[in-house]
Amino acid sequence: MNILFPNKFIFALIITIIFASFIALLFVFNQEYLHTNTTSNTISVKDYTYKIAVRKMKKILEEARNIYLNAIDKNETWKILIYKPYTNISKAILLNTTIINETTLVLGNTTYNYIIVHVYDSESKLNFMPQRVQVNNMVVELLPKNKSITYTGGVPYDYLLNLKNKSYRISFLSIGFVKASHYLTISVDKVSTNIYKVIITVTRELGNTKYVNTIWLILIRN
């Protein structure tokens, strides 16, 4: 009995250490999920949550760029959909974007401030769509939906951008079957002279919205 007890004690200690290590790793790997799957809070550019969204945006942009280049190289343009009329800006976003930091990016030779209002990453299940985003002196707020209206063609998300004592209403439309109909979909629309809204969607399996990654951006030209 005296010989076996230490062995049992050591065995139990090892099991305890392994279990504690597993819990610690599980906590670390789930931080992105826990900190970003929210739709009700106010987020600033300094928050850890926003930094994760920027990191995921970079990943999705890289994936979109690769899909575009591969489709052009193999003459398989049916795989991609670039909406008119701002196709030149869309292509610049895909091919010539340099992200400087959490607030600024460069398209070609033009500098923009940017605000992420939504990122969805199907691999990590990240769903970044806060109620309010503040980036420097710019504030974007998701407006409440009109519950008396039934939506059939898609679900609109209306935002109010407050910038330099002016307000701009910006709408993003989410249509599931459109998002999954091409491996890459990108649309750019002008909100005002120097403000654009951008929607980028990539999917790994056509017709299956389960594998869709999405970015919604607001660009403000300096």
Helices and strands as residue ranges (DSSP letters): H 4-29, H 31-36, E 42-44, H 48-73, G 77-79, E 80-82, H 87-95, E 97-99, E 104-107, E 110-121, E 126-128, E 132-135, E 138-142, E 155-163, E 166-174, H 176-179, E 184-192, E 195-203, G 209-211, E 212-221
